[in-house]
Amino acid sequence: MIIRDEEAMRRFGAELAQKLAAGDLLTLTGPLGAGKTVLAKAIIASLGFDGDVSSPTFAIIHEYDEPGMRLPVVHADLYRLNDPEELEELGLFDDDRVVLVEWPSKGGAALGNPDLAIEITPQADGSRTIKIEDKRKRS
């Protein structure tokens, strides 16, 4: 899939949000500036969060669970994680919410296997190539 601009990334996030279910682990990979946080913000907003969605780069996790949201979300940015064992302390995993993880490679095996893995690759023309791996089993 090709994403031409930031608005297209937001539309993609809105579409993706409609397909998410409680307990889904969604990983977002790509280099700095690829659009991971733009996509995460679009997903969270499309799930019904009405406030400002900021990058959890320094806090590592932000939780979004307000009345009116279709699903609660934990947004994690593992870029600054020093050791995958720190994941245990973060309390990311809870079956009743969606977990969005940027920089999942920093979580190693402790993160587990994602239900949805999205890889964003910037192109020379400013567009983004999106690769989606969906491992969910839906009936």
Residue pairs with C-beta under 8 A, 6 or more apart in sequence:
1 12
1 129
1 130
1 131
1 132
2 123
2 127
2 128
2 129
2 130
3 9
3 12
3 35
3 120
3 127
3 128
3 129
3 130
4 126
4 127
5 126
5 127
6 35
6 38
9 35
9 38
9 39
9 42
9 128
10 38
10 41
10 42
11 42
12 39
12 42
12 130
13 38
13 39
13 40
13 41
13 42
13 43
13 45
13 46
14 42
14 43
14 45
14 46
16 39
16 43
16 46
16 116
17 42
17 43
17 44
17 46
17 47
17 70
18 46
20 26
20 43
20 47
20 71
20 98
20 116
21 71
21 98
21 136
21 138
22 71
22 95
22 96
22 97
22 98
23 95
23 96
23 97
23 98
23 115
24 98
24 99
24 115
24 116
24 136
25 93
25 99
25 101
25 111
25 112
25 113
25 114
25 115
25 116
26 43
26 98
26 99
26 100
26 101
26 114
26 115
26 116
26 117
26 118
27 101
27 104
27 111
27 114
27 116
27 117
27 118
28 36
28 39
28 40
28 100
28 101
28 102
28 104
28 118
28 120
29 36
29 102
29 103
29 104
29 105
29 117
29 118
29 119
29 120
30 36
30 119
30 120
30 121
30 122
30 128
31 122
33 122
34 120
34 121
34 122
34 128
35 120
35 122
35 128
36 102
36 120
37 55
37 77
37 102
39 118
39 120
40 53
40 75
40 100
40 102
41 53
43 73
43 98
43 100
44 53
44 64
44 73
44 75
44 100
45 53
47 64
47 69
47 70
47 71
47 73
47 98
48 66
48 68
48 69
48 70
49 64
49 66
49 69
49 73
50 66
50 68
51 66
53 62
53 64
53 75
54 62
55 77
56 62
56 75
56 76
56 77
57 77
57 79
57 80
58 80
60 76
60 77
60 78
60 80
60 81
60 90
61 74
61 75
61 76
61 77
61 90
61 92
62 74
62 75
63 72
63 73
63 74
63 75
64 72
64 73
64 74
64 75
65 72
65 73
65 97
71 97
71 98
72 96
72 97
72 98
73 97
73 98
73 99
73 100
74 92
74 94
74 97
74 98
74 99
74 100
75 100
75 102
76 90
76 92
76 99
76 100
76 101
76 102
77 101
77 102
77 103
78 87
78 101
78 102
78 103
78 104
78 105
78 106
78 107
78 111
79 102
79 103
79 106
81 87
81 103
81 106
81 107
84 106
84 107
84 108
84 109
84 110
84 111
85 110
87 107
87 110
87 111
88 110
92 99
92 101
93 99
93 112
101 107
101 111
101 114
104 111
104 114
104 117
113 135
114 133
114 135
115 134
115 135
115 136
116 132
116 133
116 134
116 135
116 136
117 132
117 133
117 135
118 130
118 131
118 132
118 133
119 130
119 131
119 133
120 128
120 129
120 130
121 128
121 129
121 130
121 131
122 128
123 129
